[in-house]
Amino acid sequence: MIRAAVIQWASVLLAAVFGAFHSAEGGCSGKCCPGTDLTCTSLDWSSDRVYGTCYCDENCVRAKDCCFDYPTQCSAQPCVVSEWTHWSGCAQPCQPSYRVRRRSIEINPRNSGQACPALEERAGCMEYQNHQGQSCGHAQGPALITTAEYSNSRIMQSLYGTPQHSGFCMEFRVESLSRHCMVENKPHTRWMQYLREGFVVCVLCQPPAISNHSRTCQGDGYYAERDDILHWQAVGSPHCRGTWRKVQKLQHCSCPPVHSFIFI
């Protein structure tokens, strides 16, 4: 019993001595290291209450050998990014292409903080004027579609500032689609997962996709009969394509927020 008391007294004395030593040199203050760094050490109390060599690198959290003050001295700093820039114009005019928006890193992550998210996004688009401002015309072919959210960024006026045709909507029942539509999971292509066989979808035909001559959009089936099979292709993933049957043209365009697309 006397021996146990002596050992306990010695432990208290060591704690007091090493505690004073810690205030001068120990702990992780000014010693936080990225990744795994076996030289990033200190002589102090560890997080499991053992005095001796402890670590101040990021890996110590997983190895469970951090110095006791690692959580306060080396607290995690998540990545901080800026707001998205505005969408760019289409990379190539007069053909299905893509637009880009970017954001930048304002604060880099530290001490196992959350990593930075993607700094660039791309989305399908199409512009109907070339770089000289001349109309591209409207080619024949399958309907080119993207998410209806794209219509929010469209300019609904002509070059002279006059309001353009308000457009119309078509309903189709999806008959078939390629497997590529099901596996798209990038931020700008997830909308393709709303294309499913048997689903009725609503597609908007708006300027500038409307041809000035025919007042229709490419591949919209305006002059097709009900139940005619037509072809479509998703802009943003050229391998996502399929067929659908015409259901009807809507006199009053009110597509639901889900399963809604737009001709481009």
C-alpha positions in Angstrom: 0.0 0.0 0.0 2.9 2.3 0.8 4.5 1.5 -2.5 1.3 2.3 -4.4 1.1 5.6 -2.6 4.7 6.4 -3.5 4.0 5.6 -7.2 0.9 7.8 -7.2 2.8 10.7 -5.5 5.6 10.3 -8.1 3.0 10.4 -11.0 1.6 13.6 -9.6 5.1 15.1 -9.3 5.9 14.1 -12.9 2.7 15.6 -14.2 3.4 18.8 -12.4 7.0 19.0 -13.8 6.0 18.0 -17.3 3.1 20.3 -17.2 5.4 23.2 -16.6 7.6 21.9 -19.4 4.6 21.8 -21.7 3.8 25.4 -21.2 7.3 26.3 -22.6 7.8 23.8 -25.4 5.2 21.0 -25.5 2.0 20.5 -27.3 1.0 21.3 -30.9 1.2 25.1 -30.8 2.9 26.1 -34.1 3.6 22.5 -35.1 0.5 21.4 -37.1 1.7 19.4 -40.1 -0.2 18.2 -43.2 -0.5 14.5 -44.1 1.7 12.0 -42.4 4.9 13.5 -40.9 6.8 11.3 -38.5 9.0 14.3 -37.6 6.0 16.4 -36.5 6.3 15.4 -32.8 6.2 16.9 -29.4 6.9 15.7 -25.8 3.7 16.1 -23.9 0.5 14.3 -22.9 -1.2 12.4 -25.7 -4.9 12.3 -26.2 -5.1 8.9 -24.4 -3.4 10.5 -21.3 0.0 9.0 -21.8 3.0 11.2 -21.3 5.7 11.0 -24.0 6.2 11.5 -27.7 3.0 12.5 -29.4 2.2 13.8 -32.9 0.7 16.9 -34.5 0.3 15.7 -38.1 -3.0 15.1 -39.8 -2.5 11.3 -39.6 -2.4 11.3 -35.8 -6.2 11.4 -35.7 -6.4 8.1 -37.5 -3.3 6.7 -35.6 -4.8 7.9 -32.3 -1.4 9.3 -31.1 -2.1 13.0 -31.2 -1.0 15.4 -28.5 -3.8 16.3 -26.2 -4.2 19.9 -27.6 -4.2 18.8 -31.3 -8.0 19.4 -31.6 -7.7 23.1 -30.4 -4.3 24.0 -31.9 -4.8 22.2 -35.2 -8.6 22.5 -35.7 -9.9 21.4 -39.1 -10.4 24.2 -41.7 -12.7 23.2 -44.5 -12.2 24.4 -48.1 -14.0 27.7 -48.8 -14.9 28.5 -52.5 -16.3 31.6 -54.2 -19.7 31.9 -55.8 -20.2 30.5 -59.3 -19.4 32.9 -62.2 -22.1 33.5 -64.7 -22.4 30.9 -67.5 -20.2 31.5 -70.4 -21.5 31.5 -74.0 -21.5 28.2 -76.0 -18.0 27.0 -76.9 -19.0 26.5 -80.5 -22.0 28.3 -82.3 -24.4 26.7 -84.7 -24.1 23.2 -83.2 -24.7 21.3 -80.0 -21.9 22.4 -77.6 -21.3 23.3 -74.0 -21.1 26.3 -71.7 -18.9 26.7 -68.6 -19.1 28.3 -65.2 -16.3 28.3 -62.6 -15.5 29.2 -59.0 -12.2 29.6 -57.2 -10.7 28.5 -53.9 -10.7 31.3 -51.3 -9.3 29.2 -48.4 -7.5 25.9 -48.8 -8.4 23.0 -46.5 -6.1 22.3 -43.6 -5.8 19.7 -40.9 -8.1 17.1 -42.5 -10.7 19.8 -43.3 -13.4 19.1 -46.0 -11.8 18.9 -49.4 -12.6 21.4 -52.1 -15.6 20.7 -54.4 -15.5 20.8 -58.2 -14.4 24.2 -59.5 -15.9 23.9 -63.0 -19.2 22.8 -64.3 -20.3 22.3 -67.9 -23.8 22.2 -69.4 -25.1 21.5 -72.9 -26.2 24.5 -75.0 -26.7 25.7 -78.5 -26.4 29.2 -80.0 -28.2 30.2 -83.2 -25.8 33.0 -84.3 -22.2 32.7 -85.4 -19.4 34.9 -84.1 -20.3 37.5 -86.8 -23.8 37.8 -85.5 -25.3 36.0 -88.5 -28.1 33.5 -88.1 -27.1 29.8 -88.4 -30.4 28.6 -89.8 -32.1 25.5 -88.4 -30.9 22.1 -89.5 -33.1 19.0 -89.8 -32.5 16.1 -87.5 -33.5 14.7 -84.1 -34.8 17.0 -81.3 -32.0 18.4 -79.2 -33.1 18.8 -75.6 -31.7 19.8 -72.2 -33.2 20.6 -68.8 -36.0 23.2 -68.7 -33.8 25.1 -66.2 -31.8 26.3 -69.2 -34.7 28.5 -70.2 -34.1 30.7 -67.2 -30.9 32.0 -68.8 -32.3 32.5 -72.3 -32.7 35.9 -73.8 -36.4 36.3 -74.7 -35.9 39.4 -76.9 -34.7 39.9 -80.4 -31.5 41.8 -81.2 -33.6 45.0 -81.5 -35.1 44.6 -78.0 -38.6 43.6 -79.1 -40.3 40.6 -77.4 -40.1 37.3 -79.2 -42.6 34.6 -79.8 -43.6 33.1 -76.4 -43.3 29.6 -77.8 -45.3 26.4 -77.0 -45.0 23.0 -75.4 -45.2 19.5 -76.7 -45.9 16.3 -74.7 -44.2 13.0 -75.6 -44.2 9.5 -74.2 -40.7 8.1 -74.0 -40.4 4.9 -76.0 -36.7 4.1 -75.7 -33.4 5.5 -74.5 -29.8 4.5 -74.5 -28.2 3.1 -71.3 -25.9 6.2 -71.2 -28.8 8.3 -69.9 -29.2 6.2 -66.8 -25.6 6.5 -65.7 -25.0 10.2 -66.1 -24.3 11.6 -62.6 -22.3 14.8 -63.2 -24.0 18.0 -61.9 -25.0 19.2 -65.4 -26.2 15.8 -66.7 -28.2 14.5 -63.8 -31.4 15.8 -65.4 -31.1 13.0 -67.9 -32.1 10.5 -65.2 -35.6 11.9 -65.4 -35.9 10.3 -68.9 -37.5 7.0 -68.4 -39.4 4.6 -70.7 -43.1 5.1 -70.5 -42.9 8.5 -68.9 -44.7 11.4 -70.4 -42.4 14.4 -70.7 -43.1 18.1 -71.4 -40.8 19.9 -73.8 -40.7 23.7 -74.3 -40.1 25.3 -77.7 -38.9 28.9 -77.1 -36.8 31.5 -78.9 -34.1 31.4 -80.1 -34.6 27.7 -80.9 -37.8 28.6 -82.8 -37.2 28.9 -86.6 -38.4 32.3 -87.8 -39.7 30.7 -91.0 -41.6 27.6 -89.7 -42.2 28.9 -86.1 -41.2 25.4 -84.9 -38.2 23.9 -83.2 -35.9 21.2 -84.7 -37.4 17.8 -84.3 -40.4 19.0 -82.2 -43.0 16.9 -84.2 -45.2 20.0 -84.7 -46.6 18.6 -88.0 -46.4 14.9 -86.9 -49.5 12.9 -86.2 -50.4 11.7 -82.7 -48.4 8.5 -81.7 -45.8 9.1 -84.4 -42.4 8.0 -83.3 -39.7 10.7 -83.3 -36.1 10.9 -82.3 -34.4 12.9 -79.6 -30.9 13.5 -78.3 -29.7 15.0 -75.1 -27.3 17.9 -75.4 -24.4 17.5 -72.9 -24.0 13.8 -73.5 -24.1 12.8 -77.2 -24.6 9.1 -76.3 -27.9 9.8 -74.4 -30.5 9.5 -77.1 -33.7 7.7 -77.9 -37.3 7.8 -79.3 -40.6 9.1 -78.1 -44.2 9.2 -79.3 -46.0 12.5 -79.8 -48.9 12.9 -77.4 -50.1 16.5 -78.0 -49.3 20.1 -78.4 -50.3 22.2 -75.4 -52.2 25.4 -76.0 -51.2 26.8 -72.7 -47.6 25.9 -71.8 -47.4 24.9 -68.1 -44.8 22.1 -67.8 -44.3 20.6 -64.4 -41.0 21.2 -62.6 -40.0 17.5 -63.0 -39.8 15.7 -66.3 -39.7 19.0 -68.2 -37.2 19.8 -70.9 -36.5 22.4 -73.6 -35.6 22.3 -77.3 -32.3 24.0 -78.0 
